[in-house]
């Protein structure tokens, strides 16, 4: 099998969507990562994520660079509905893809990060004009990774350029639409493990916005990792010096939360005295 192959997500009522599948050398991890490109919901292409997909493939993950319709072709909520249809397609085709249907993750960048977070937070909820449970199955994911993804689109959000409410909804945008499309307002105890990354000098997405999402997830008891990079602005993860280190952190997160969480939990209890019940003075775990 070639390292990457184009495929089509076929749909009955909307147009088909293109994806590019990056196949790992083995199916040991049985975990898929669906990659969603950025571009302010108005431009961009799934090939923009290929550089990340190649690293994921090399590390044993099945990586899928996915298309969603842009706002110039189809108005909101077409974008989030496309993402959910892709998740359902991956789950339905899990045997052919050689993955576990319960080990599907989303990794999004900027606008794609927003869509990844929103899909994760609204799984199983009737919203965007679609009733749940969905006849084509679940769009739940096991983990979500957001790089520079806006979490709050309402007017009370931290100021960004351009305002995401206008970028996504156009002149017809309003607070009701913005609230329904804000991942921060869909945080609950059932939110999947999340990896959040932001540059601290990002003029398009102030790091304080991502911090608000982190705090909301932590307050609910969700598993969440937060990565801030001083001096960096928007989309810095694609820089040659940053690409591999950032993606390595994401791959470790996927290993810890999706691939083999029990291994990491057991190792921590066995070897880290500070992780024991009762702290360093507590009894060692049983052999």
N, C-alpha and C positions, 0 to 999 in steps of 0.2 A: 504493500500500500504506500502511496506517495505521502510525503510529509504533510501536505495540505491539499484539500480538495474543496471545490465549490459545491454548494448544495442549495436547494430551494425549499423553503418552508411554505408548503401549499395550503391555501385557505379557500373556503367556499364562498365567502361573501366579500372579502377584501382582496386586494392584489397580493400576489405571492411576495415573499421577502427573501432576499439573498443572504446566505451565510457562507463563511469560509471555515472549514474544520481543519484544525491542526492536530494530527494524530500522534500520540506519544508512542515510544518504542514498545512499551508494555502497558497492560491494563491493571497493573498492581494497585494503583491508587483509586481507580474507578471513580474519579471525581472530574466533573466538568466545570469549566469557568466560561461563562458567557460574557463577552467584552462589548461594551457600548461606548461608542465614540462621542466626543464633544462637538462643539460648534454652535452653542447657543440655540439649539433646536432648529436652526435655520440652514446650517450647512454642515459639511463633514461627510466622511465615508467610512465604511467599516474597515477599509484597508488602513486607516489611520491607527488601528490598534494592532496591526500585524506584528510590530516590533515586540510588543508585550506578549502576544500569543506565542511567538517563537520561544521565548524564555520559558513560559509555562509548559510548552510541549517538551522542551529539553529536561524539565524537572519532573516529568511524569504525568502532567495533567492533560486532559483533553481540553483544548482551547477552541472557542467558537467566536469568531469575529462576526457580529450580527448587524444587520440593517434594520433601521426603523424609519418610517416616513417622516420627512421634514415638514415644517409648518407651511412652506410654500406649496407643497403638494396636498397636504391634508391638515386641517385645523385640529387643535387639541379637542378631545383626548386621544387622537389616533396614535400618538407616540407611545403612551403608556400601554395602550391596548396591543400594539405591535409587540412590545417587550414581553407582555404576558403570554401572547400567543407563541412566541419563540420558546419561552420556558416550558409551556405545555408540550410543544413539539419535541423538545429535548427529552422530557420525561417519557413521552409516549414511545420514543425511539431509543430508550435507554439500552435495550439488549443489543441492537445493532451498533450503537455507539460504544458498547462495552463499558458502561458506567453503571453505578448504583443510582436509581432514580431519586433516592433521598440524599444524594451528594451532588447537588447542582448549586453553584455559586454565581453571583453577578459581580462583575468588576466594571465600573463606569467612570468616565472622565468628564468633569465639568457638567454639561447638560446630561451626558450619559450617566454621571454619578447621581444626579438628581433622579433620573428615571430608575436607576438601580435601587436607590433608597426607597423610592415611592412604591415600586413593585414589591419590595420586601415588606414594607409596612402595611400594605393594603391586601395582602394575600388572604383570601377567604372572605373579604368584605364586599358587600354589594356597593359599588361606587362607579363613577364614570359612566353611568348609564347601563352597567352590566350587572346582572344578578348573579349571586353565588349561592350554592355551588355551581360551577360552570360545567356545562355538559361535556366539554372536552377535557375535563380533569383539573387538577390543582396547578396553580402557578406559584406554589410555595418554593422558597429557596432555603438552602442550609446555611448560607452566609452571604454577606454583602460587603463589597469594597467600594468606597467612594473616594475618588481623588478630586478635590476642588469642587464637589457637588453642592449646589445650594440646597439648604434644608428648609428654608422659610421664604415664601414668595410674596407674602402680604406686605402692605405698606409699612408695617411696623418693623420689618426686617432691617438689619443693618444695611446702609446704603451701598449699592453696587452699581457699576456702569456696564451696560445699560440696565435699567431696572428689569429684573427677570419677569415681573408680571406683564410688562409690555412686550418683552421679547417672545414670550411663550404664547400669550393670548391675543396680542395685537391691541388695537384700539377698543375691542370689545371686552377686554379683560376687566374683571371686577373682583371684589374681595371674596365673594363666595367661591368663585373658581379658584382663586389663589389659595384659599384655605384648604379646599379639597385636594389641591395638588402640592401641598407642603408636607414633605416627609416628617418634619418635626411634630406636626399635629396628628400623626398616625403612630407615634411611639406608644408601645404597650409592652406588657411583660412577655408577649409572644414574639416580639421582634427578634429576628435571627441574629447571630453573632455578627458584629460590624467592625470594619476597619476603616478609620477616617484619617485622611491625610490632607494637609493644607500648607501653603507657604505663608509665612507670617508677614510678608510684604505684598500680598496679593490684593491689587486694587479692585478686582472684579468680585472677589469673595473674601471679605475680611475674616481672619481666623477666628474672631469672636463668634461668628455665626456657626462655624463648625464646633466650637466649644459649647455652645448652647445645646447642640444635638448630643454631644458626648455626655453632658451633664444630665440631660433628660433620659438617655438610655441607661446611664449608670444608676440613676435614682429608681428606675424600674427593675434593677437587678440584672440587666442584660449584659452579656459578654461583649465588651467593646474595647478596641485598641485605638489610641489617639497618637498621631504622628504630626508634629509641627516642625517645619524647617525654617530656621531663621534666614533672612536675607533673600528668600526665594519668592517669586511672584506666581503667576498662573501657568499651568501646564509645564512646570519645570521638570517633571518626572521623565520626560522624553529626552532630556539632555544626555549626551553620550556619557558624561561622568555620573549621572544619577539613575539612568535606566536600570542597570543591573542591580545596584543596591536597593532601590525602591521595590523592584519586582521580587527580589529575594525576601524582603520583609513580608510582602504579600503572600508569597508561597509558604513561608513559615507559618503565617497566620492560618492559611488554609489547612496545612498539616495539623496544626494544633486544635483547630475547631471542627474540621470536617473529616479529614482522612483518618486520623488516629488520635482523637482526643483522650481516650482512656490511657494510652501509652504515656502521654505527657503528664497527665494527672498522677498516674502511679509513680513515674520517675520523680516528680516533685515531692511527693509524700515520702518516698524512700530515701532520697538523697539530700533534701533541703530541710534542715532541722527547724527552720522557721515556718515551714508549712505544716508541721505536725500539730494535731490537736493539743492545746496547752502550750504551744510554742517550743523554744529550745529545750525546756525542762520536761517536756512531755515524753511519754514512752515511745520508743521506736516502733515503726510498723512491724507487724508480724511477717516472718519470712514466708 
